[in-house]
Amino acid sequence: MTFRSVVLQPEIASMVFEFQFGLYEDVRAAFVACNELVEFDATKSLYACDKAFANAFAPNTAWPGFPPSRPSLYALLNTERDDRLPLHLAIVGGFVQLAKRMFQCRPDLASEDAIVLSFVSDRLDLVEFLLERRAQVPELRRRRINPPGTPMQRRMASVYQCWLSPLLAREDTRGVELLRVFDPSLDEWSPHERWHALRSASLENAVLALECFPWLLYPRIMDDAAHRGFLPLVQTLHERGVACSTNAMDYAAANGHLEIIAFLHAHRREGCTVEAMNAAAANGHLEIIAFLHAHRREGCTVEAMNDAAANGHVNVVEFLQRHRTEGCTTSALTHSITQGHLNTHMLDIAANNGHLAVVQYLHTLGSFTCTVDAVDRAASAGHHDVVAFLLTHRSEGCTVDAVVQKALQGGHLRTVQYLVSRGYPMPTQLVRLREGAWRKPEITGILELLAAHGTPWSADWLELACMDDNVLLFQFCHKHAIAACGPEALDEAVEYGAWGIAAYLMVHGAAAISAKALASTMRSGRLDLAVHMLQRQPELRHDTLLQVAVSDHNAEVMRYLLAAGIGQPRDCLRQIAGRRQHVSESRLLLSYCMHATSHLDNISFLLDLIALPDRHHKTTLQLLTPELTHQARKASSSLEVAPRVAPRATTLLQAGEVVDAALALILGPLGSTDATITPERLETRTRMVHGMELQTELPSLLSRKRK
């Protein structure tokens, strides 16, 4: 085993790095990635990164990276580039060890915002790590982003959007225990946020949070605790003298919390309303209904049996029928029919399992009636067995001229076929199919039935097929010419991402392809389809396509366009050179910007890029220096250079002063042959000279050029 292999073991290296000043080697890559591959636009308050950033920041890890983001998502300053970016990215990305190492070598980046961000990101290991060091690192008590005051400001500051709620909703109490150490103030969250957090809390966390932070109490807290079924919390609040309302028992009844109801009945005086039994009936809580019937006097209304019937709770209907006098309305049978509570195949086991069909039960009682709305609504919902039962055993019937249309609108083919077989007429007017009907496998059968009976079709059905990329349905409509396929069909298919239909139209459609459709196809990464479009319409080979691919960081499309000679790579590179979010695209463009033999022109172009204002100069130099060196050497060896300039350029190249070497070539007699170098450009170039010796030669070089 070598010394290097021993020292570079992570455990040993970590101990060694603790005595190192500056950045530790194991975190350097992350800091470099943030510095070189992330751009901050102060005018838009937006961070954007190069496509290579994710792997550069955390190599060989699976994480979504750093999409264009508002600083507030990462608890960063909105008005300027924030030095804390690497640390906060590590926190949000879940790189716990990396974040700890960053903190150890750069404690100046620490802040209370990092603790809040760790809470928000559910990185409780980091929360504990930072809280343990708060006494030694005063920066951890410094809040650089204060909680916004107004609700609108809080919504804008994304990191502060009620981070208490997920903390209290955890299955364990670790988050609340750490929050107690953090010791937040009342102003950390708005009253609504505190209310929302407790409503979503687990029982254990709710009890502990109220113990640690009494200011979390709010007026309706016992009602909400009863709603959640938190008996220990209800008991604790009762002992503390907290008030409640009739909602407490009503909510508990609706959710089936019998123990809560029994406690409130025994220890409180608020009571309940008729909504308690009504809601319990609607949700099938028979034990609750029996308790309320036996111990309370509020009773219920006809809605109890109506809703129980509608939801298929036959045992509840039977109980109410036998023990209560409120009864129900004709809607009980109608609603139960609408919801499809009929199961003629399970009658022999229904009594044992408690699933006896409500419709059959009410029908057999003989005292309940319904209306034609029963069959109409059952057909509309596609409850075929219910429709068949009613038309066979009941006399109310249905709306003769509308029942088939209702079934058609829902796409219920079997029900439609049954009704037509019984002589009910197909509609003669346009049928407006509901959106859900288009996603059913039998939709083609519905359309075939409409076509066979000559029922009118809607012009927007092709668009609806596009919305779901239903190729078979689209082919059916297109083949039968039932709905016209207009020139905008391909645009609509691309807009909805219906790539199967778009491919079909490319083969079978004759409509022209729009530039918008082509650009959208490329943006979506469907290069195969985009290539087909360009082959069919070569006139779409616009320069803007390359610009779109560059702005979208789409390297695959860029390679295709550049190889096909589409676009102006130099113009594109001028737009993005020195912008840290486009380093990868700049490298790809650069090789297509160099002429094979015009080395002087290449040097001039590269120098123009270096001189661009409002760019990150270091990024530009890192990109261009290798190519500038190569072009300078080619130019020196292939063209005649003045005796005084050639040695100077060679010496500068050897010293690594690549820009000065290139300037020596451009500003010397070599550059005198280039008619594009105007006096103004010469002045710009002279300001780029760095070395003193070359600066001393500038007057004579410029005087010869001006002559």
N, C-alpha and C positions, 0 to 999 in steps of 0.2 A: 504494500500500500504506500502510495507516494504522499509527500507532505501536502501537495495541492489537493489530493482527493480527501485527505483528512480535514484540512482547514475549511474546505468549501462545503462540508456537510452542513445542512441548514441549521442544526442545533448549535454547532460550534461557531459557524459564521455569524450567527445572531449575537453570540456573546462577544465576538471580536469587534463587530460593527458598533457595539455600544460605546466603545472608546474612540470612535471615529467622528470627527467634526464634519458638518455639512450633510449631504445626502448619503444615506446608506446605499451600497451598491444594489441591494435587492429591491429598492424602491425607485432607483434612478430612471428606469425605463418608463414608469408610469408618469413621472414628472416631465420627462422629455416628450412623451406622447401628448400631454396636455399643452406643453409650450409650443410644439411644432405642428400639431395636427388639429388644434381646436381654435376657432376664430370667434371673437365676440364682437357683435355689431351693436354698438352703444345706441345708435339711432333707433333700432328696433328692439333693443334689450333682449337679444337672442344669442344663444350659443349654437354653433354649428360645427360639425367635425368632419374630417376626412373619412372615407370609407375604410381606411386601414387602421383607424384609431382603436377600435375595440380590441383587435389582436395585439396592437402595440402597447396598449395600456395594461392588459392582462392576458399575456400569451397563453394559448392552449386552454382557454376556458370558454364555456358556453354561457354567454350573456348577451342581452339585446344591444349592448353598446350605449351610445349617447346620441339619440336622435335630436334633431333641432329642438331646443328646449328653452323655456323661460328660466331665468336664474332662480326665481322663487321656488321652483320645483326641487331645487337642491340647496335651499336656504343660503343663497348667495346674493350679493348686492346687485341691484338692478341697473345702476348707472355706470358701472365700470367693470373691467375685468377683475375678477376676484382671485387673489392668490390661493384661496382655500379650495379652489376647484378640484385638485387631485384628491385631497382628503375627503371631500364631500362625495365625489364620485365613487370612491372606494367604499364609503359607508352605504350609499344607495345600492351599489352593485353587489353588496354582500361579501366583499373581500375583507373579511374581518382581520386576518393576520396582516394584510397589506396596510390597512388603515391604522392598526396599532404601531406598525413600524414607521409609518409616516409621522404619526404623532410623536414617537420617541425621538426622531431625528429633527423634526420641525415643530416643536411645541408652540412656536409663534403662530402657527396656523390654527391652533385650538381656539374654540369659543363655545359659549353655551349653545349656540346654534347647532354645533356638531352633536351635542347631547340630544337636543330636540329632534334633529334629523335622524338620529339613531332610534329614538322612540318611534318616530313616524315610519321608518323603514323596517320596524320590527327586528332590529339588531340589538337585542337585549344584552348580549355578551359585550358589545361595545359600550352600551349605556353603563353597565357595571364597571367596565375598564376605565371609562372616563370619570365616572363619579368617584372612584377610589383615588383618583389623582387630582381631584379638584382642590384639595388643600395645598398641594405643592405647586400647582400650575394655576396662577391667578387668572390667566386668559379664559379658563373654563367657566368663569363666573361672568364673563363679558358677553353681552348679547348685542350683536351688531345689527340684527334684524329684529326689531321690536314687534310684538303682536299688533296687527292693525286694529284700529279702533272701531270702525263702522263695519256692518255686515258685508257691504260691497267690497271694502278694502280687504277683508278677510278672505273673501272668495277669490280675489285677485292674487293674494299671497298664498299660493297653492299649498305650501308646506304646513300652513296653519288651518287647513280645512278639517276641523274637528278630529285631531289625531287622538283624542281621548277615547272615542268610540271603539276603534279596533283594539285598543289597549284593554278596555273593560270587557270586551267580548271574548277575550282569550279564555281557553279552558283552564289555565292555571292562574295563580295570583302573583306570579313573578313580576309582571309589568307594574301592578299596583304597588308592590313592595318597593320596587326601584323608584317609582314615582314619589313615594313617601320620602325617600332619601333626597330626591331631586327638589322636593318641597316647592311646588308651583304655587303661584298666587291665584287669587280669585279672578284676576283680570286675564288670565291665560286663555280662557274660553268664554264665549258669550253665553247668556242664559239659555238660549236655544241649543247650543252645542252641549252644554252640561246636561240638559234634559234629554237630548237625543242619545248621549253616551250612556246614561243610566237605563234608558229604555232598551238598549241593545246589550246591556251587561249580563254576564253570567251571574247566577245567584251568589256564588262565593265572592266574586269581585265586587258586586254591588254592596254587599254587607261590609266588606273590608274598606272600600272606597268611602262609604259614608262614615265609617269609624275614623278614617285618617283625615278626611276632608269634609267636615260638617257643612261647609258652605255649598256642598252639592245638593243639599235638600231643596225641594221646590214644592209648591202647593199640592200638585196632583200625584205626588210620588206613591202614596198608598194605593190609589186607583190603578196606577201602572204596575205596581208590584202584584196586585191581585190579578191583573190581566195576564201577567207572565206566569202566574202560579207559584210565586216565591213565598211560600208560607212562612219560613223563618224570618224573612224580611218584613212581611206583614205583621208578624207577632212583635218584632223588635220595634217597628214604627208605632204600633199600638201602645207598647209599653212606654214609649217616649212621648206619648200624647199627640202624635201627628194626626191631623184630621183626614177624612176621606169623604166620599159622596156615594150616592146610590150607584154610581158607575162602577164602583169596586165590585159589588156583587153581580151586577149586570155583566161586566167583562168576564168575571170568573165563570159565570154560568155559560156564556158563549163559548168559552174555551175548555169547558169540562173539568174545572178545578173544584171538585166536590169538597176537598178538605178546606179550601179557602172559604167556600160558602158556609160550611158548618161553623168555622171559626168566627166569621163575621156575624152570622146569625146569633151565635152564643154571646159574643162580647161587644158588639157594636149596635148602635141604634139607627144608623142611616137607612138600613133596609135595602130594598131594590125597587124596580118598576116592573111592569108587564114585559118589558124587553128581556128580562132575565129568562123567563120561560119561553118566550118567543124565539130568542136566539139559541137556547139550548135545544129546542125542537128542530130548528133549521139545521143544526149541526149534528143531530142524532144523539145527544147526550141524555139517554133515558134515565140514568140514575139521578142526574141533576133535576130532571122534570119531576121524578117521583119525590125527591126531597122537598122541592119547592111546593109541590101539591100537598104534601103532608104537613109541612111546618110553616109555610108562608101564606099570606092572604092576598097578595097582589094579583095572582092569577095570570091570565094571558089573553090574547085576542084571537080572532079567526086566523090571523097570520101564522099562528103556531102550526095548525094542521095544514094550512096551505103550503107553507115552506117545507114542512116535513115531507109532504107528498111530493113536492117538486124535487126534493133531493133524494127521494127513494128510501126514506127511513120508515119502513112499514111498521116496525115495532112501536115507534113513537106514535104513528097514526092510530094504531090499535089502542094504545094507552089513552090517548086523548079522546078517542071515540067512546071508550068505556067509562072514563073517570072525570071528564070535563064536560061542561055544558056549552062552551063557546062555539063549538062546531067549526064549520069552514064554509067557504063559498064555492060556487061552481068552478072556480079556478083551481080547486084542489085536484080534481080529475084532469082538467086541462093542462095544468102545470106538470103533473106527473107524466102525462103523455108526451108533452113537449120535451122533457128531459130523457125520454126513452126508457122509463122504468117498467119494462115488461120483459119477462124471460120465460116463455112457454116451454122451454126445454128443461127447466130445472124445478118444475112444480112439485115433483115428488120429494125433493130434498130442500126446497125453499124454506119450509117451516122449521126444519132442524137447524139450518144455517142462518135463519133470520133474513132471508133475501126474497121473501114472497113479494111478487110484483105488486106495486101499489095500484096500478091501473086495474088489475084483476080483482084485487081486494075490494076496492071501492065499487067496482062494477057488481060484484057478488052481493054487496050490501043492499043493492036495489034502491037505495034512497038518494043516490047522488046522480046528478046530471052533468052534462058537459055541453059544449057548443060546437059548431062547425070549425071553430078555431082550433079544436083539439087535433083533428086530422090535418088541417092546413099546416099547423106548426110542427107536427110530427114529420110530415113530408118535407117541410123546409129544412128540418134538422137531420133528415136521412134515417129516421127510426122506422125501418121497413116493417119489422115485426109488429110494432105498435099500430102502424097504419093498417096492416092486414087484419089485426085483431079488431080494431074499431069498425072497419068497414064490414066485417063479418058478424060481429056480435052487437053492434050498437046501431041506432037508427038516426042519430043526428046528422050523419053524412059529412059533407065538406063543401067548400066553395067550388062548384063544378068547373067553372071556366078559369080558375086560378091555381088549383092545387098542383097540376103538372108543372106549371111555370115555377112555382115555389120550389119544387124538387129539382128542377133543372138549374135554377139559380145557385143551388148548393152543390151541383155536380153529382147528385145521387142517382146514378144510372139504374141500379136495381129497383129503386122506388119508382122512378119514372117508367120503366118497362112494366112494372106491376100495374100502375095506374092506367097506362095506355091499354094494357090487356083487358082491363075492366071497362073500357069504353070512355074513359075521361079524355077530353080533346087536347091535342098539342096546341100551344099558343101560336097565334098568327102574327104577333108583333115581335119586335126585337126583344130578346132575352138578355138581361144584364147579369152575366155570371159574376158571382162573388169572387173576391181575390183568392180565397182558399180553394175554390173549385179547380183552379188552374194547376194546383199542385197534386191533384189526385190522379192515380194511374188510369182511372176510367174516363178521363176528360176527353180522350179521342173518341170513345164510344158515344159520349154526349154530343160531340160535334157531328159525328156521322149520323146520329139520330135527327139532329136539327137539319142537316143537309137533305136527308131522305124525305123529310116532311116539308121541305121548302120554307122553313122558318128563316127569317132574315138574320144576317150576320152583322156583327159590329166591326167597324173599320179599325178599332183599337185593339182587336184580339191579337194581331201580330205583335204589337208592342208588349202586351201582357205576356206573350210567350217569350219575348226577349228578356223580360224582367227575371224570369226563372231559368233562362237558357234551356228551354224545353225544345230540343231540336226536333223530336218526333212530331210534336204538336205544330211547330213552325212549318215543317215539311208538309204536313197534312193541309194546313191553310194555304201554303204556297202552291201546292200541287193542284188543289181544287179551285184555285183562284177565287176563294170565297171572300178573302179580304185583300185588297190591292196592296202589293208590295212596292211602296213608293221609293223615290231616290234617296230618301233619308233613312231607309231601313238599315243599311250598314252602319251609319252613324249611331243609330239607336242601339244596335247590337253591341257596338264598341263601348258606348256610354254605359250600358248596363253590365259590361264585362261578360256578355254572352258569347264566348269565344267559339263555341260549337256552332252557333247560328252564324257568326261572322264568317267562319270557314266555309259553311254551306253556301252563303251568299257569294263568296269569292268564286265558287265553282259554278253556281247556278244563276247568279244575278248578273245583270248587265249594267246596273247603275254605276255612275262614275264614283270613284273613291275621293273623298275630300281630304284636304291637307290636315284637317282637324282629326279625322278618323285615323290617319296614318300616325300622327304625332301621339295620339292617345294610345294606340296599339304599341308603339315603341315604349312609351312611359310605363306600360303595364308589363313590359318584359316579354311580349309575344313577338320575338324577333322573326320566327318562322313565318308568321302571318304578315309581318311588316315587309319582309323580303318579297313575298308573293305580291303584295300591293305595289311595290316599286317595280317589279318585273312587268306587271300589268299596265302600270301608268308611269313610265320613266320621267314624265314631266314633273312628277312630284319630288324629284331629287333636289330639294331646296337646301340652301346653306343653313337655314334655321334648324334643320333636323339635328345637325351636329351640336348646335348650341343647346338644344333641348336635352340631348343625351348627356352633355357635360353638366348642365345644371341638375340633372337627376342622378348624377354619379353612376350612370349606366355604362360600365366599361365594355360589356359585351356588344351593345349597340354602337358604341364609339369605335370599337375595333372594326366592325363591319363597315361603317360609314367611311372611315379613314381608308380602309383597304379598297373600297369602291370609288374613292375619289370624290365623295360627297362632303361638302362643307369647306370652310376656310380655316384650317388648323391654326394659322398665325393669328387671325382675328380672335379666335376663341382663346388662345393662350394669352393674348394681351388682356383679355377680360378677367382671367383668373390667376395669372402668375403672381406669386407672393401672397395669395390668399390661402390661409392654412387649412381651410375646409376642402380645398381642391388640389392638394399635393399629388394625389394619385392620378387625377385627370391631367394635371400639368405634365407629369412624366410621360404619360401616354401620348399626349399631343406633341411633345418636344421633338421626338424622332421624326415626325412628319412635317416639321417646320424647317428642317435643314435641307438646303440644296446640295446636290452631290458634288458640284464643282465650284459653286460661288461662295467660297469660304469667307471672303470679305463681307459679302452681303449677310451671311449668317452671323458673323461677328457683330455687325452693325445692328442687326435685329436683336441679338442677345443683350447688347449694351442698352438698347432702348427699353428692354424689359427691366433691366436692373435699375434704370433711371425712373421707372414709373413711380409717381407719388402715391401716398396713402396705401402702401403695401408693406407687408412684413419683410423688411430687407433681408434678414437672415434666412428666411424661407426661400426667397428668390435666389440668393447666392448658393444655398445648398442644392437647389434644383439645377442651376445653370453652370456652376463652376466646372464640373467635369466636361460638359459639352463645349464650354468656352475655351477650356484648355486644349481640347482636341482640335477645335477649329483654328485656334491661334497657331498651333504647331503646323497644321496643314497649310495655312496661309503663309507662314514664314518659309516653309520649304518649297512652295510652289510658285512664289512670286518674288520679284527682285525687290530687295529692301535696302534702304539707304544704309551706308556703312555705320553711321552713328546710331541708327535706330535698331538694326538687327541684333547687335550684341546686348543692347539694353533690354529688348523684348525677351531674348533668351535668358538673360540673367533674372529678369522678373519672373518668368515662368518657373525657373529653378527655385526661386525663393518663395514660390507659392503666391506671388502677387499677380494673380491671373487677370484681374480687371485692368490693372495698370499695363500689363503686357499687351492686352487687347487694345487698349487705348493708344499705346505706342505705335501699334500697327495702323490704327485708323487715323491718327492725327499726323502721321508721317507721310512721306511721299507715296507710300502705299495707298493712303487714303485719298490722295489728290486725284486719283482716277475715278472716284465714286462721285457722280454728279448729284446723288441724292443727299449728300452731306452738306446742308446749308450752313451759313454762318451761325444761325440760331442753334442748330444741332451741335455745331462745333463748340459753342459756348457751354451748352449743357454737358458735353463730354469733358470739357476742361475742368468743370466743377467736380467731376467724378475722380480725377487723378488724386491718388493718395500719397505716392512717394515723392520726397523732396527733389531728388535728382531729375525725375521726369518733369516735375513742375518747372525746374530751371530751364528746360529745353523748350517749354511750351511757346514762348514768344517767337522764337525762330521758326518753329513748326507751323504756327498759325499764320505768320506773315507769309510764308511760302504758299500756304493754302489760300489765303485771301487774294494773292496775286493771280 
